[in-house]
Amino acid sequence: MQPELQSSQNSYQTPIAVNEAAGHQQKVIRNTYLLLALTLIPTGIGAMIGVNLNFGFMRASPIMSSIVLLAVIYGMFFAIEKNRNNGLGVGLLLGLTLFLGVVLGPLLQVALGLRNGGQLVALAAGGTAAVFFGMAGIATVTRKDFGFLNNFLMVGGIVIMLAVVANIFIASPVMQLTICAGFVLFSSAMILWQVSQLVRGGETNYVSATLTLYMSIYNLFTSLLQLLMALTGSRD
């Protein structure tokens, strides 16, 4: 009788455990989207600051500036992941988005210096939103397992970063546009993969999920803007 009683208890508890797990995952998804929306505020503030700053020191030493910039960004990535289970991780993430907003300054200065610069910025922002909601919608509605993208994202991330580092020294406009196109594809796939992980329960930390989605959106926007400037930018 005891085994039957134990089996009965397990069958009774399993639906409860499933409901608790589903409730927890819904909380992770909700917190991820809330935090992601919140990150846009310091990014916007940082961008307004950056547009009005003089980045002459970066233009005077582009190689050193790029290396320092990458070191700071990846250092903050490490710190955020290290503290992803406490409030400090959220604070560091918001600090990173403020910093990256300021770093947008040089790109926005060039873009807004074009005759149609404002339209290009708006178009890049609209394109970024369309890709994000499109990829997130596919992952959420289909609930398909996009785990097959793991290898592509791993290899693609390594290739793109090697290209970024190489172009710091080469400074080739053609290579820069190729990198931007690569970032558009990579970031779109990353959004699809990350949202799929969220809705299927593969990602249980909203700070890590927000960091991945934010960087995908950030890289998507900057890449689209650079492509639009190169292809349709209107100079005097």
N, C-alpha and C positions, 0 to 999 in steps of 0.2 A: 504493500500500500504506500510505503514511503516514496518510492520512485514515482508513482503516479501522482502523489501529492506535489512533489517537487516539479514535475512536468507541468502540472496545472498552474502552479505559481509562476513558472517561467513564461507560460503562454499568456498569463494575465499581465505580467510586468512588461513584456516586450512592446506592446502598443504604447504604453506609457513612455518607455525609453525612446521609442521612435518619435513620439510627439515632442518630447523634450529636446531631442537632437534637432528636429525640424525647427522648433522655436528658437533654439540657440543660433542656428544658421540664418534664420530670418533676421535675427538681431545683428549678426555680423554684416549681412547685406545692407541693412538699414544704416548702420553706423558707417559703413564704407561710403555710401552715397552721400550721407550727411557731411562727413569729413572731407570728401572730395569737393563738394560744393563750397565748404568753408575755405578750402585752400585757394579758391579763386580770388578771395578778398585780399590776402596779403600779396598775391601775385599781381593783382591790379594796382595796388598801392606801390609795390616795388617798381612796376613798369612806369608809372607816372613819375617816380623819382628818377629812374634810369634815363628817361627821355630828356630830362633837364640837366643831366650830369655831363661833365667833360671827360671823355674816355681817351684823351690823347695819350695817356701813359700806356694804354693797352695797344694803341696803334704804333707807338714808338718801339715796343718790344712785344710783338704778337706771339712769338714762340714761347717766351717765358710766361707771358700772361695766360696763354692757353694751358700750359702745363700746370701752373698754379691753380687755375680755375678748375681743371679736372681733378686735381688733388683735393681741393676743398669739397667739391661736390661728392666725390666718392668717399671721402672721410665722413661726410654727413650721412651718406647712405649707410655706412657701417654703424655709426652712432644710433641712427634711427632703428635699425634692425636689432641692435643690442638692447634697446629700451622699448621694444615694440609692445611689451606687456604692461607698461606703466605710463603714467601721464607725461613723463619726460619725453617719451617717443612722439607723442602728439605735438608737444611744444617744439621739438626739434624739426618735425615735419613742416610745421607752419613757418618756422624760421627758414627752412630750406626754400619754401615756396616764395617767401619774401625776397630772399637772395636771388633766386632764379628770375624773379620779376625785374629786379634791378639789372641783371645780366641781359635782359631783353633790350635794354636801352640802346646799345649801338645798332642793333638790327632795326629797331623801330625808328631811330633817327634817320637811317638811310631810306627806309620805306616811306616815311612821311615826307622826305625830301623830294620824292617823285611827284609828278603832277597828279597822278591817280593813286598816290600812296594810301590815302584813307580808304579808298574802295578796295585796294588789295588786302589791307589789314582786315577789313570787314569780311571779305571773301574767304580769306584764310581761316578766320574764326568760324564762319559759317560752315566751311568745308570740314573743319575739325569736329564741330558739333554733329554734323551729318554722319561722319564716319563713326564717331563714338556711339551715337544712339543706334545707328544701323548695326554695328557689330554687337553691342550690348543686347539689342533686341533679338538678334539671331540666336545668341547664346541663351537668352532667357526663355524665349518661346519654344525653341527646339529642344532645349535641355540635353543637347547632344554632347557626347564626350569628345572634346577637342584635344585630348591628351596626345594625339598623334603629331601635334604641332611642337611638342617638347624639343625634339632633335633639331627641327628647323629653327626654332627660337634660340636654342643654345649656339648652334653653328652661326646663325645669322648675326646674333649679338656679338660674337667674337670677331667675325669678319668686319662688321661695321665699325667696331671700336678700333681695330687695327687700321682700318682705312682712315678713321678720324685722326688717329695719332700720326699716321704717315703724312696726311695732308697738312698737318701743322707745320711740317718742314718743307713739303713740296709747294703748298699754297697754289694748287691748280684749280681754276674756276670750273673746269669741266669735271674734275674729280669731285669737287664740292657739290655740284648739281647731282652727280651720280649718287653720292652719299645721301643727299636729301631724298632722292627717289627711293633709295633703299630704306631710309627711316620711315617713309610713308607706308611702305609695305610691311616693314617689321612692326611698327607701332600699331597698325590695324590688326595684325595677327595677334599681337600681345594683348590688346583689348579683348578680342574674341576669346582668347585662352583664359585670361584672368577672370572675366565675368563667368565663363563656363565653370571654372573652379569654384567660384562663389556659389552659384546656384546648385551645383552638384555636391557641395560639402567638402570639396578638396582644399579650400582655403578657410581657415578658422580664425585668422587674425586680421582685423579690419585695418590696422595701421600698415601692415605689409601690403595688403591689397590696395589701399589708397595710394601708397607710394608708387606701386607698379602702374596703376591707372593714371596717376598724375603725370608721371614721367612720359608715358605713352602719349598723352594728350599734349604735353609741352613740346615733345619732339615732333609730333605730327603738325602742330601749329607752326613752329619755326621752319620746318622743312617745306610745308606748303607755301608759306610766305616767301621763302627764298626762291622757290620754283616760279611762283607767280611774278616776282620781281624780275627774274631773269627772262621770262617768256613774254610778259605783257607789261612790264614796267615802262611808264611813259616819262622820258626825260625831256627837258625843254626843247 
